[in-house]
Structures are given as C-alpha cells and as structure tokens.
Amino acid sequence: MRLVVILGLTVALLGIAPVARADFWAKERADGTVEFTNVPPVGAGWKVLFKTGPGKAKATRGATDIRPPRDASPERLHRYDEHIRDQFGWYFIPEQLLRAVIKTESDYDPNVISSAGAKGLMQLMPATAHSMGVVDIFDARQNIFGGARYLATLAQRYCRTPVRSRPDMGCSRAELIKIIAAYHAGPGAVDKYGGLPPYETTRAYVSTVLRRFQEYTTDEQRMLAER
C-alpha cells in the first residue's frame, strides 16, 4: 500500500464538488484501487473522499488526458458510420451501444490518448488492442473493430441469461452492466466484486453509457416509426 500527498490538487481537475482544503492524500491498494481523501490521515484513520480503480478506471476523463478530444465538428458524429455498421456483421454489437461507448470514451476523436494510456476512438489499452488484432490503434476502422471485438468477448464471458432482446445482445440488464463495467475497469475488477466495481469513475462511466445507449435506441425507434 502506498501513501502519497498531492499538494494543491484542484477539484476541477478531478471533477468533484468543491471542498474546504486544497490538499489531497492518495493511497493505492494491492488491487490497483486508488483512494483519495482531503482529511489529513492520522494513525489508522482514513476517510475516503472518492476512489478510482485499476487500468482505465484510474483516469478521470477530460482534463487529465495526455491528448484530449479536439474535434468538435458536427460531422464527427457520422464520420465513422460505415465502420460502426460493418462491425455488426462480425461481432453483433448494436450500433447504438457502440456509439454510446465511442461518445463516452473519446467524443468521436480518433487521436485521443488518456492519462492511463488508452488510445483512439474506443480508448483501447495497447495490450487489449494487440490481443484484439489491432495493428494501428489510431486507424479508426481498426480501433472500432477492435473495441467491438472486445465487447463481444466480454459478452461471451458475462451473458448467461437467454434474453431475446437484440439491443442488449441477448444479455440481461445486470449482464450488460457487467460488460460495460469490464470494458472500463477490466474483467478482473468485475469478477472481484461480482458485478459493478465500487469505483466512482466506473460507476459514472456505466451510467453515462447506459443513458446514451437508451437515448440512441429511442431515437432510432422514433425515426423508424416516422418512415
């Protein structure tokens, strides 16, 4: 276990509500969880203010990125439609779910690099990208196909309920949450906690992806009904 004092760490950088002190202390546990507190630790006392998990879950989206999203053009939202559609023929990941993940991970900017080292549209960690057959992690098509393949791998791991609901890939709601959480924090964290890990970053990520997935699905259903 490692204890680190972080002087003058701003709450804006971490995306949390303002607190009285500007100094924070961080403690990393054996499983990779990093806990933060704004209360000076005395003896065995340790009041957790918030925590992040291992892997990508250590990173806070946006301000801490090595290379943050810079493309704000409306065109970016449909620039990769062909690749998003094409992956379905291989990996059967619903387009609306893939769009929700891409929007949350990189805001459709293929050049994003997070502080944890995740790269590209679907913010693949280099080791994950390699295992999914991605040669050029910044190539939009390869990155999307690699991310979709990884989601499909996680679906094979966690989907056990025979729900015939195509938007949820045949998974129950609880299983879909596991898939999304594992994409962010890693399957090891999901297995360790038997579901959604207690990392604030991962909980916020899963909530955002699910909300966008539902919004995109509703929009798609509305457009089909209007035809």
N, C-alpha and C positions, 0 to 999 in steps of 0.2 A: 504494500500500500504506500502511495507516495503523496505527500502533502506539499502543496505549492501555494505561495501567497501571490496574488495577482493585484498589483497596485494600480489604482485608478482605472479599473476596468469599467467601461461605461455601460449603462443598462441599455442604451440604444443599440450598441453592438450586439448584445445578447438577445434583444427582442423581448425583454421582460419589463414589468412595471417598475417605475422609479422606487428606490429605497433610500433610506437615510444616509447610509455610508457609501463611499465610492470604492472601498477596498473589498476584494473578494478572496476567499481561500478555496482552493480546488484540491480534491483528493481522488486519486484513481484507484479503483478496486481491482482485484485479481481478474474479474470477468470483463474488464475494459470499461466499466461504467465510471464516468467522471461526475463527481458530486461537487456542487458549488454552495458556498454559504457566505453571507455578508455579516455573520456574527463571529467575532474572534473566538476560535476554538480554545477552550480551557479544559485541561485534563482530558477526560474521555468524552466531553460534551461535543456534539456536532449536530447543528440544526441545518438540515438540507433545505436550501432555497429552491434549487432546481437541479436536474441532472440530465446528462446525455449518455448515450450508450456507445458500444463499440462500433468500429467501422464508420460507415457514412453517418450514423446517428450521432457521432461526436460533433459533427459540423453544424453550425447554425447557418441557415440559408441566407444568401444575400451579402450582407456586409463583410462576412469573413471569407468570401470566395477569393481564390487566387486570381481567377479571371471571371468576373460576374457577367450576367447577361447584358448585352449591349444593343441587341437588335430589338427595337420597339415598333417596327413597321407592322401594319395590319396584315401585310402579305405573308408574314412568317407563319401565321396560324394555319395556312393552307399550302405552304410551300412543299411540305413533305407528305401530302395526301396519298400520292401513289405508293410510297413505301409503307405507309400505315395500312393501306388497303391490302397490299400484296402480302404482308406478313400473315394475314389471317388465313391465307391458303396453306401456309406452312405450320403455323403454331396456334391458330384458332383463338387468339386473344382479341376480344371485342374491340373494335376501333375506338369506342367511347372510353373504355378503360385505358387503352394505350395513350389516347390524347390527354386524359386526366393525369397520367404519370408524367408524360413529357412536359405538360404545362407546369406541373408542380416541381419537377426536377430542374428544368433548365429554361422555362418560359420560351421554348422553341428556338433557343440559340445553340447551335451545334458546337460552339467554341468554348463553352463554359467549363471551368475547372474549379472544383470545390476545394476547401481547405483540407479535406480528407483525401484528396487525390482522385475523386470521381470525375469522369470526363464525358463531354458530349451531350447530345440531346437527352439521353436516358440516364446520364450520370453513372456510367459503368465504372466500377473499380477495375484497374488494369488486369488483375488476376481473373476477375469474373469475365471480362471481355475476352481474354485469351481462352478461357475454358469454353466460351460460347462460340468460338471460331472467328472472332473479330480480329482482322489484321490491322486495319486503320480505324482507330477508335474515334477519329474526328470525321470520318466519312459518314454522312447522315444515314444512308441506307444500311450500311453495316452496323451502325450503332443501334438503329431501330430494330433490326432483325436480331441483334444480339440481346437487346433488352427484352424483346418479345419471347425469344427462346428461353431466357432466364425465368420470365414469368410463367411460361409453360412448364418449365422444370419444377418450379415451386408449386404450381397447381397439381402436378403429378404427386408431389410429396404430401400435400395437405388436403386435397379434395377426397373425401371418403363418402360423402352423402350424395346419393343418386338423385339430385335435383335437376329436372329437365328445364332449366332456365338458361337459355343461351347467353344472355348478357352477363351472367355470373359464371360462365364456363362450366356449368354443371356443379357448382360449389354452393354450399350453404353460405349464409351471411358470415357466420363465425369463421368459416374456412377462407372466405375471401379476405377477411381482415388479417388472417394469418399470412396469406400470400403477400399482401401489400406491406405488412409489417416486416416480413422477412426480406422483401426487396430493399427496404430501408435500413434495417438494423442487422440483417443477416439471419439465416435459419437457426443458427446456434442460439441466438437470443430468444427466438420464438419457442424453440424446444425447451430451453432452460426454464422459461416462465409459463410454459403450457398455453401460450397464446400471446396476446399483445403485451410486449415488454413495458415495464414501468418507466420508460424514458419519455420525458416531456416532448423532446424533438420528434420521436417516432409517433407518439400519440397525436400530435398536431399534424404530422405528415399523413397518417392514415385517415384522419378526419377530413383533411383537405382533399385527398384523392377520392374518397368516397363521395364527398359532396359534389365534386366536379363530375365524377362518373354519373351520378344521378342526374345532374343538370344536363349533361350532354345527351344522355339517354332520353330524357324527357323532350329535349329539343328535337332529337331525331324522330321520335314518335309523333310529335306535333307536325313536323314537316311531311312525314309520310301520310298523315291523316288529311293534310290540306291538298295533297296531289289529286 
